[in-house]
Amino acid sequence: DPDGKTEVVLLACGSFNPITNMHLRLFELARDHLHETGKYKVIKGIISPVGDAYKKKGLISANHRVTMAKLATKNSDWVEVDDWESCQSEWLETLKVLRYHHQKLLSADVNNSLQDAVPITKLGRKRKQEPNRHEPVKKKNQSPVVKSVPQVKLLCGSDVLESFGIPNLWKSEDITEIVEKHGLVCISRVGNNVQKFIYESDILWRHKNNIHLVEEWITNDISSTKIRRALRRGQSIRYLVPDVVRAYIERHQLYSPESEDRNAGLLLAPLQKHASDSNNS
């Protein structure tokens, strides 16, 4: 960035079952906070719904969850939905999703700089005959401009940060790489003890400069769980989710007592995976 600001892409992983106004607010709060530091420029937000293999109780098909997220962000000029994670047949660790998006930015960046650097020789006859078409003159000893690739930071609520403490849910080396190489933007309720949680964790404390805590002063306690509960009871969810999402849920009659029982009694994919990993080692 010419202003010397670090470009940031915010990545939110989760169930989005369904996406709510709160999920969308997280992005706005995070962007405001990062811009107010004067050090960052947020260029994009990405919503990455988890795949069906996550096996969370009440998780409806990724197809519906991705569609609702796309409807919800249709009017946003900077937040988009990426379905790569949800299309995977196996559950993926959040770190792998971060790495994927980082890699994607890297390769896009390489392609851009290659196009800038190499004039295309095979221009076709028509272009060659155009008079006064000057080839860009490369000055002697002109060093190529090294453009830093945007950082991909994980955007989450304080519940995600605190879930780092749940045994077998996260690998400690994954947590380390997330906070060390990428960074976290954590939105927390006023008076929520995220600071204390960071203080009590050696890994998080060591990388606390890479964890941005954003206080949510206009509290918003909408959760997908509560939305599903209201829907099962035939209650209105208007003004809690975008209207297009509400209409989509109604049209497809998505949430019911039956859908809430999906995956009941199953172990969450990470717990299953990490438990079997520790048995094998």
Protein Blocks (a to p, Z undefined) as FASTA:
>chain_A
ZZlpacdddddedjkpacdfklmmmmmmmmmmmmmnopaccfbdcdddddfklopghiac
fklmmmmmmmmmmmpckbccdfklmmpmbdcdfklmmmmmmmmmmmmmmmmmmmmmmccf
bgojklmmpghiacddddehiacdddddddddddddfklmmmmmpghkacfklmmmmmmm
nopcddddehiaklmmmmmpmklmmmmmmpccdddfbgcfbdfklmmmmmmnopafehka
cfklmmmmmmnombcfklmmgoghiacfklmmmmmmmmmZZ
